[in-house]
Amino acid sequence: MQIIAVASGPVGSRERLSGERAAEHYAAIIESSDDAILSKDLNGTIMTWNHGAELLFGYTAEETVGRPVTILIPMDRQDEEPFILEKVRRGERVHHYETVRQRKDGSLVDISLTVSPIKNEKGEIVAASKIARDITATKRAHERQELLLREMDHRVKNLFTLAISVLTLSARYATSMPQLISNTRGIASRPLRGRTR
């Protein structure tokens, strides 16, 4: 497989990279990524491991290359890996799959996972690339937003219930619309029970 890339230098200049230089260029991009990027063979054995993976999972490349990727998968999610590998073998990608993985220290991390097949020069699928992004902060923010929306919903329902109660109480003694309005204003302006004036 021939690797070709275009690199931009000073304004207006473009340099075409090929072969080894292009491979080095892409390797530098992968190594400098904040996302965890790794590759694994079709049996799930880790082949490569970037610095982002080290930061996210706590393992060095020396600790992971040659080991099964299942070291990152919590026990209750071990069934995910055969499913992912089967999709890769069929030439399919796994796009932004939200799941949980386990760090070296045993802590869990919410991630978004993208897995793509890697093909050789003959077009045969020989491995998979895996990109994992930490989405813990995003998930926590979403959970806080959901909590606030539920709280707002609860408070709005309480206000409607209170308003209906005031109207119902006011209507008991009203014989006309102006009297209903007057009664409602009177009830609404009374202090709540237990309050001092």
C-alpha positions in Angstrom: 0.0 0.0 0.0 1.4 3.4 -1.0 0.8 6.2 1.5 0.6 9.7 0.1 0.0 12.9 2.0 0.2 16.6 1.3 1.9 18.8 3.9 1.6 22.6 4.1 4.6 24.5 4.9 5.1 28.3 4.6 2.2 30.2 3.1 1.6 29.1 -0.5 3.9 26.1 -0.5 2.7 22.5 -0.5 4.9 19.4 -0.3 3.7 16.0 -1.4 4.8 13.3 1.0 4.9 9.7 0.0 6.1 6.4 1.3 8.1 6.5 4.5 7.8 10.3 5.0 4.0 10.1 4.7 3.9 7.2 7.2 6.1 9.2 9.6 3.8 12.2 9.2 0.7 10.1 10.0 2.4 8.4 12.9 3.2 11.9 14.3 -0.4 12.9 14.0 -1.7 9.8 15.7 0.9 10.0 18.5 0.1 13.7 19.2 -3.7 13.1 19.4 -5.5 13.5 22.7 -7.8 10.7 21.7 -6.8 7.1 22.5 -5.9 5.5 19.2 -4.9 1.9 19.0 -4.9 -1.0 16.6 -5.7 -4.6 17.2 -5.6 -7.8 15.1 -8.8 -9.8 14.2 -8.4 -11.8 17.4 -8.5 -8.7 19.6 -4.8 -8.5 20.4 -3.4 -4.9 20.7 -0.8 -4.1 18.1 -0.3 -0.4 18.5 -1.0 2.1 21.3 -0.6 5.9 21.2 0.1 8.5 23.9 -3.6 9.5 24.1 -4.4 5.8 25.0 -1.8 5.9 27.8 -3.3 9.1 29.2 -6.9 7.8 29.0 -6.3 4.2 30.3 -3.2 4.5 32.3 -1.3 1.7 30.6 1.9 2.3 28.7 2.4 0.8 25.2 4.8 -1.7 26.7 2.1 -2.9 29.0 -0.5 -3.3 26.4 1.0 -4.3 23.0 0.6 -8.1 22.6 -2.2 -8.3 25.2 -5.9 -8.8 24.5 -7.9 -5.6 24.3 -10.3 -7.1 26.8 -8.0 -5.9 29.6 -9.8 -2.5 29.0 -13.3 -4.0 29.1 -15.2 -4.4 32.4 -16.5 -7.9 33.1 -20.1 -7.0 32.6 -19.3 -5.7 29.1 -17.1 -8.5 27.8 -19.8 -9.5 25.3 -19.2 -6.2 23.3 -15.8 -7.2 21.9 -17.0 -10.3 19.9 -19.8 -8.1 18.5 -17.3 -5.4 17.4 -14.8 -7.8 15.9 -17.6 -9.5 13.9 -18.6 -6.2 12.4 -14.9 -5.4 11.6 -14.5 -8.8 9.9 -17.5 -8.0 7.7 -15.9 -4.7 6.7 -18.2 -2.6 8.7 -17.4 0.4 11.0 -18.6 1.0 14.5 -19.5 4.7 14.7 -19.5 6.7 18.0 -20.5 3.7 20.2 -21.0 4.9 23.7 -19.8 2.5 26.3 -17.7 2.1 29.4 -14.1 1.0 29.7 -11.8 0.2 32.6 -8.5 2.0 33.4 -5.4 0.4 34.8 -6.3 1.5 38.3 -9.7 -0.2 38.0 -11.8 3.0 37.6 -14.4 3.2 34.9 -14.5 5.8 32.1 -17.3 6.7 29.7 -16.1 6.7 26.2 -17.3 7.1 22.6 -15.7 4.4 20.5 -15.1 4.4 16.7 -13.7 1.2 15.2 -12.7 0.8 11.5 -11.3 -2.1 9.5 -7.7 -1.9 8.4 -7.0 -3.5 5.0 -3.7 -4.8 3.4 -2.5 -4.1 -0.1 -4.8 -6.8 -1.4 -7.8 -5.2 0.2 -8.1 -8.0 2.8 -9.2 -7.0 6.3 -6.3 -7.7 8.6 -6.8 -5.6 11.7 -8.9 -2.8 13.2 -8.2 0.8 14.3 -9.9 1.9 17.4 -10.4 5.6 18.5 -11.7 6.2 22.0 -12.7 9.6 23.3 -13.4 10.3 27.0 -17.0 11.6 27.2 -17.3 11.5 31.0 -17.6 15.3 31.3 -20.2 15.5 28.5 -22.2 12.7 30.1 -22.1 14.4 33.5 -23.2 17.7 32.0 -26.1 15.9 30.2 -27.1 14.2 33.4 -27.1 17.6 35.3 -29.2 19.1 32.5 -31.7 16.3 32.7 -31.9 16.7 36.5 -32.6 20.4 36.1 -35.2 19.8 33.4 -37.0 17.3 35.7 -36.8 19.8 38.6 -38.2 22.6 36.4 -41.0 20.3 35.2 -41.9 19.4 38.8 -42.0 23.0 39.8 -44.1 24.1 36.9 -46.6 21.3 37.6 -46.7 22.4 41.2 -47.5 26.0 40.1 -50.3 24.8 37.8 -51.7 22.7 40.6 -51.6 25.7 43.0 -53.2 28.0 40.3 -56.0 25.5 39.7 -56.6 25.1 43.5 -56.9 28.9 43.9 -59.3 29.1 40.9 -61.4 26.2 42.3 -61.6 27.8 45.7 -62.4 31.2 44.3 -65.1 29.8 42.1 -67.0 28.2 45.0 -68.2 31.6 46.2 -68.3 33.6 42.9 -71.6 34.4 41.2 -70.1 36.4 38.4 -66.8 36.7 36.5 -65.8 40.0 38.2 -66.4 38.3 41.6 -64.3 35.3 40.5 -61.5 37.6 39.6 -61.8 39.5 42.9 -62.0 36.3 44.9 -58.9 34.9 43.1 -56.9 38.0 43.7 -57.9 38.0 47.4 -56.9 34.4 47.9 -53.6 34.8 46.0 -52.7 37.9 48.1 -53.2 36.1 51.5 -50.1 35.1 53.3 -49.4 31.4 53.4 -50.4 29.6 56.6 -47.6 29.9 59.2 -46.2 33.1 57.8 -46.1 36.2 60.0 -47.0 39.5 58.5 
